[in-house]
Amino acid sequence: MKKTLRIFTAVLAAAVMTTAVFGLVGCDTAEIGETDPNLGTTDEQYLVEGMSAYDLIMEAYANWCADDGYVRRERFAFTARMTGASVATRQTNMIRKVSGDEIYSQEVILGTGMDGGTKAIRYYFDGQSAWELENTDGSDISIDEASGLPVASEWGEFVPYGGDVDAQNRTLTEHLTTYDFSSREYLSDAHNDGVFLIDGTYYCTMTLDCSTEMMDTVHKAAKDEFLANTGAKDEGFSIEDTTIDFAIKEIDGQYKFVAWRRNEKYEGTHSTIPLPVSCEQTCYSTYSYEGYEIDAEDLLNLA
């Protein structure tokens, strides 16, 4: 699960003096651009008999974890609103490459209004050692006119990575979502286990049970992350069943992800300010199994 934004405390504090005029504070997703229009389809004319969405997703997930050659691109956008008026936005542009034993990741985050998370970060693992960089100078980060995505004009230099390298590598190459999807029992009653084949691509959806009981036990890590990053109280927190729509293709004899889109809707009450917190956010990842070579432009001073 993409980390929820650390903007609510500032947003809600600013809203206290205006609640009488503007009403409740909430947030919703910003546009993330075009996505595969067939994601989330349930059109029965494309249903594949005898295939299970959950089984297909788990097979593709295992293949992804074992894959040593791909590039992943992800877009994430978020807008906080107060009765229609935007008070904070965030856009994220991520590129991640796995090439043999090497792992490279870069992410550019642009926040406006009450969001102060603007930064550009890179990470590189050469198979033995790891390096990182972080540039928080907002003047170096802007929206590219051609792509509409945040880009950095300057990055700085890599320095030795100071964290747990093994844990970071697992996160970058195996982390699909903070929710636990390791058992079919964790699926929602609303889960549609159908697989739909359109022009050589398999489409299916995993719907996770996000009931209070599940969020307090199986998905507690996801709940704790939401509470920490939104400032919401545990009491009264609720989230709709989360959906992840997948596009999967058979490539070189294996089922592999080519795209997925996750949607989350949650609400609660702020822990220090008695105002409702509600949010919807979406991120969209695509995968390509060529052009994943890590080059001098990626490595900067390490090249």
KOLBALUM-882789 format. One record per residue (C-alpha): residue in one letter; chain; x, y, z. Coordinates in steps of 0.001 Angstrom, whole numbers, m for minus. Layout:
% residues N
- A,A,X,Y,Z
...
END
This chain:
% residues 303
- M,A,0,0,0
- K,A,1326,3373,m950
- K,A,1941,5313,2248
- T,A,m924,7651,3023
- L,A,m27,11286,3233
- R,A,1242,13073,6295
- I,A,m769,16208,5621
- F,A,m3904,15895,7694
- T,A,m2616,17452,10886
- A,A,m1701,20665,9093
- V,A,m4798,20612,6916
- L,A,m7164,20058,9803
- A,A,m5457,22619,12002
- A,A,m5927,25185,9277
- A,A,m9538,24095,8924
- V,A,m10534,24590,12548
- M,A,m11189,28303,12103
- T,A,m13188,27755,8940
- T,A,m15376,24778,9812
- A,A,m18469,26879,10367
- V,A,m18193,28258,6873
- F,A,m16849,25328,4925
- G,A,m18270,22302,6731
- L,A,m16484,18965,6838
- V,A,m12903,18389,5771
- G,A,m12192,15588,3331
- C,A,m9899,14564,542
- D,A,m10094,12692,m2723
- T,A,m7832,11377,m5400
- A,A,m6372,13623,m8042
- E,A,m6128,12566,m11660
- I,A,m3355,10057,m12361
- G,A,m3689,10176,m16143
- E,A,m4699,7388,m18470
- T,A,m4913,3807,m17227
- D,A,m5798,578,m18994
- P,A,m9547,991,m19651
- N,A,m10171,m2734,m19191
- L,A,m8920,m2850,m15606
- G,A,m11718,m3950,m13299
- T,A,m13893,m5353,m16078
- T,A,m16635,m7832,m15186
- D,A,m17995,m8224,m18716
- E,A,m19202,m11829,m18847
- Q,A,m18548,m12139,m22589
- Y,A,m14814,m12200,m21800
- L,A,m15010,m14609,m18845
- V,A,m12512,m17487,m18982
- E,A,m14006,m20731,m17737
- G,A,m12001,m22619,m15136
- M,A,m9642,m19795,m14146
- S,A,m9474,m18261,m10657
- A,A,m8544,m14607,m10192
- Y,A,m6911,m15277,m6836
- D,A,m4845,m18202,m8125
- L,A,m3751,m16218,m11198
- I,A,m2751,m13200,m9101
- M,A,m757,m15333,m6665
- E,A,1062,m17074,m9518
- A,A,1897,m13730,m11161
- Y,A,2981,m12354,m7783
- A,A,5372,m15269,m7203
- N,A,6796,m14792,m10697
- W,A,7294,m11081,m10022
- C,A,9165,m11737,m6767
- A,A,11476,m14152,m8619
- D,A,11956,m11959,m11705
- D,A,15391,m10454,m12281
- G,A,14649,m8262,m15293
- Y,A,11921,m5623,m15425
- V,A,11120,m1942,m15062
- R,A,8165,m790,m12987
- R,A,6611,2650,m13320
- E,A,4092,4015,m10845
- R,A,1932,7131,m10663
- F,A,186,8315,m7533
- A,A,m1875,11460,m7006
- F,A,m3845,12852,m4104
- T,A,m5873,15992,m3429
- A,A,m7130,17221,m64
- R,A,m10256,19338,m302
- M,A,m12377,21505,1911
- T,A,m15912,21668,459
- G,A,m14531,21589,m3051
- A,A,m11518,23850,m2475
- S,A,m8128,22186,m2725
- V,A,m5926,22754,322
- A,A,m3158,20278,m499
- T,A,m2041,18123,m3414
- R,A,567,15481,m3992
- Q,A,1829,13796,m7145
- T,A,4402,11016,m7256
- N,A,6398,9674,m10180
- M,A,8301,6442,m9527
- I,A,10608,4320,m11686
- R,A,12110,1070,m10410
- K,A,14451,m1297,m12248
- V,A,15629,m4810,m11446
- S,A,18528,m6033,m13575
- G,A,20082,m9276,m12411
- D,A,21302,m8721,m8851
- E,A,21035,m4931,m9202
- I,A,18109,m2853,m7927
- Y,A,17526,800,m8791
- S,A,14666,3015,m7628
- Q,A,13888,6696,m8073
- E,A,10878,8675,m6880
- V,A,9945,12310,m7343
- I,A,7257,13699,m5022
- L,A,5668,17114,m5475
- G,A,3384,18481,m2771
- T,A,1580,21814,m2792
- G,A,m513,23750,m310
- M,A,m410,22100,3103
- D,A,1611,19148,1858
- G,A,5296,19483,2683
- G,A,6518,16176,1308
- T,A,8265,17469,m1810
- K,A,11498,15563,m2464
- A,A,13451,13440,m4934
- I,A,14990,10162,m3772
- R,A,17100,7411,m5336
- Y,A,18351,4036,m4153
- Y,A,20844,1678,m5780
- F,A,21974,m1816,m4836
- D,A,24790,m3296,m6914
- G,A,24404,m6852,m5632
- Q,A,26560,m6339,m2572
- S,A,26358,m2727,m1354
- A,A,23678,m32,m1392
- W,A,23592,3744,m1799
- E,A,20909,6406,m1447
- L,A,20264,10087,m2048
- E,A,17549,12554,m1064
- N,A,17001,16071,m2364
- T,A,14369,18104,m471
- D,A,14989,21384,m2330
- G,A,11566,22158,m3764
- S,A,13030,24542,m6339
- D,A,14570,21527,m8099
- I,A,11203,19767,m8534
- S,A,8492,20684,m11036
- I,A,5862,19223,m13353
- D,A,7101,18127,m16755
- E,A,4895,19691,m19421
- A,A,5087,16708,m21758
- S,A,4285,13926,m19279
- G,A,2421,15889,m16605
- L,A,4522,14117,m13964
- P,A,6861,15549,m11324
- V,A,10543,15578,m12311
- A,A,13756,16735,m10674
- S,A,16227,19085,m12373
- E,A,18920,18253,m9796
- W,A,19438,15130,m7715
- G,A,22607,15513,m5703
- E,A,24964,12590,m5051
- F,A,24646,9055,m3766
- V,A,25973,8260,m289
- P,A,26211,4843,1411
- Y,A,22792,3545,2468
- G,A,22286,3749,6220
- G,A,19403,1341,6696
- D,A,18765,m2394,6586
- V,A,19745,m3290,3021
- D,A,18056,m6711,2982
- A,A,14786,m5269,4277
- Q,A,14890,m2419,1767
- N,A,15552,m4781,m1122
- R,A,12618,m6986,m120
- T,A,10356,m3942,81
- L,A,11383,m2754,m3368
- T,A,10998,m6122,m5082
- E,A,8252,m7952,m3158
- H,A,5988,m5328,m1597
- L,A,2692,m5195,m3477
- T,A,530,m3931,m618
- T,A,623,m3679,3180
- Y,A,m2557,m5771,3359
- D,A,m2093,m9495,3930
- F,A,m3350,m11358,852
- S,A,m1584,m14646,1571
- S,A,m4833,m16588,2083
- R,A,m8034,m16824,102
- E,A,m9818,m16469,3459
- Y,A,m8770,m12814,3552
- L,A,m10855,m11944,498
- S,A,m14052,m9949,766
- D,A,m17463,m11523,231
- A,A,m17682,m9039,m2650
- H,A,m14616,m10545,m4337
- N,A,m15227,m11593,m7948
- D,A,m12975,m14571,m8706
- G,A,m13583,m14365,m12442
- V,A,m10786,m13900,m14986
- F,A,m11530,m12002,m18192
- L,A,m9447,m12319,m21370
- I,A,m9361,m9324,m23731
- D,A,m6932,m9148,m26670
- G,A,m4435,m11500,m25058
- T,A,m4468,m9851,m21617
- Y,A,m6066,m11388,m18529
- Y,A,m7991,m8998,m16275
- C,A,m9079,m9733,m12735
- T,A,m9616,m8041,m9379
- M,A,m8646,m8910,m5820
- T,A,m11085,m7467,m3282
- L,A,m9824,m7632,295
- D,A,m11991,m7909,3399
- C,A,m11381,m4657,5293
- S,A,m13972,m5154,8003
- T,A,m13178,m3837,11488
- E,A,m12279,m7340,12657
- M,A,m9877,m7880,9752
- M,A,m8273,m4441,10106
- D,A,m7687,m5136,13810
- T,A,m6025,m8498,13141
- V,A,m4945,m9659,9684
- H,A,m4511,m6169,8186
- K,A,m3349,m4446,11376
- A,A,m137,m3253,9714
- A,A,m2182,m1476,7057
- K,A,m4490,58,9656
- D,A,m1588,1243,11806
- E,A,m64,2924,8771
- F,A,m3308,4743,7974
- L,A,m3708,5949,11564
- A,A,m97,7099,11832
- N,A,m135,9016,8577
- T,A,m3559,10611,8843
- G,A,m3609,11379,12572
- A,A,m6957,9610,12847
- K,A,m8147,7955,16048
- D,A,m8412,4184,16257
- E,A,m11984,4469,17510
- G,A,m14366,5015,14636
- F,A,m11842,4287,11905
- S,A,m13324,2410,8966
- I,A,m12284,1529,5455
- E,A,m14186,108,2529
- D,A,m13046,m3196,1085
- T,A,m9896,m2383,m899
- T,A,m9737,m3408,m4549
- I,A,m6666,m4115,m6664
- D,A,m7370,m4511,m10381
- F,A,m4786,m6477,m12371
- A,A,m3756,m6849,m15995
- I,A,m1673,m10006,m16514
- K,A,m85,m11484,m19627
- E,A,1633,m14748,m20414
- I,A,5219,m13736,m21224
- D,A,7953,m16287,m21938
- G,A,5693,m19028,m20621
- Q,A,4906,m17283,m17320
- Y,A,1995,m15190,m16099
- K,A,3345,m11699,m15349
- F,A,1905,m8414,m14179
- V,A,1655,m5730,m16850
- A,A,m420,m3296,m14765
- W,A,m2358,m2960,m11535
- R,A,m4470,m249,m9939
- R,A,m5277,m49,m6225
- N,A,m8158,1957,m4753
- E,A,m8695,2753,m1058
- K,A,m11471,4689,670
- Y,A,m11331,5304,4418
- E,A,m12643,7641,7089
- G,A,m12349,8436,10774
- T,A,m11992,11268,13292
- H,A,m8805,13200,13858
- S,A,m7044,12296,17114
- T,A,m6645,15881,18392
- I,A,m9156,17900,16391
- P,A,m12812,16740,16399
- L,A,m13210,16817,12635
- P,A,m13967,13971,10230
- V,A,m11125,12656,8074
- S,A,m12108,10939,4829
- C,A,m10006,9987,1862
- E,A,m9897,8130,m1427
- Q,A,m6586,7422,m3120
- T,A,m5441,5460,m6121
- C,A,m2074,4400,m7510
- Y,A,m1303,2808,m10851
- S,A,1711,612,m11648
- T,A,2855,m721,m15010
- Y,A,5531,m3303,m15768
- S,A,7782,m3774,m18799
- Y,A,10178,m6662,m19324
- E,A,12624,m4814,m21537
- G,A,14599,m1590,m21191
- Y,A,15445,m2326,m17551
- E,A,19218,m1811,m17827
- I,A,20645,461,m15128
- D,A,22851,3058,m16825
- A,A,25183,5962,m16066
- E,A,22306,8458,m16044
- D,A,20716,6482,m13219
- L,A,23935,6100,m11247
- L,A,25144,9733,m11296
- N,A,28352,9922,m9228
- L,A,28525,6134,m8932
- A,A,28911,5664,m12689
END
